[in-house]
């Protein structure tokens, strides 16, 4: 009865997330399930293995002059020396880099995350997470052109632009927090995560003018992921999240089926096929995706087919995205047992 109650709550949250309409100002990924620390620092270390390396690359709107290029690299894992029978600490490092437009407007951020996971029951774990980081916003004015460089007949690139910024590079400190509830079955018949993350707690000023103020608004993230084992070879997954940053919101909902092609030790091969939809308002993009898992490696690919009003400029083309993960399981001594396993 309790299990049905937990699963019902997860499904309700998935439905809740899809009701809302990212015009968000932060970077985001379509394969968000392979970029968990972008959703919540409390997802640090919440996985079966001991160490996880993740990389995500996104190229959006390459078909129009002002495109976006986004990269994220993450390493996180459990801290063995801080593991207990009913809980454990985890830590991680996150590097984000985003560049857009002719002026190479750049966002870079490096952060450290820490979390503590406590076992509530054999099926439930709760995690609290913290993020502390430093960021930079930068723009290259030499790559931009302005109306003052046009003399009425010709464009004169050497003419003064009369556009001056007090600073073209801004540095700031950044903080975030989050909570995650993890549900797992000892026989791996079902599993799930519910959580909320809050980023840019102090709303740092990122204005290029000394007398101006342009705060980086808080970003709120709510998500739900759930999976079911249909049989020994087939799993069904549902993933959804909702994010809000200032007046801008984004929702993504999707489903996937995983098939274990081979389970021979050392040659484990699995295939994941899925599709998601991003809502900004009532529509934005259809996102088919595929992933291949081989032993400790996972390689995912997705493509956004733009269906928003911007499709007039993009001709329906959004952008490709790659996700790569590598997970390490440490060899334990014969008499050692793993605390609070995450299945």
Order of alpha helices (4+ residues) and beta strands (2+ residues): alpha-beta-beta-beta-beta-beta-beta-beta-beta-beta-beta-beta-beta-beta-alpha-beta
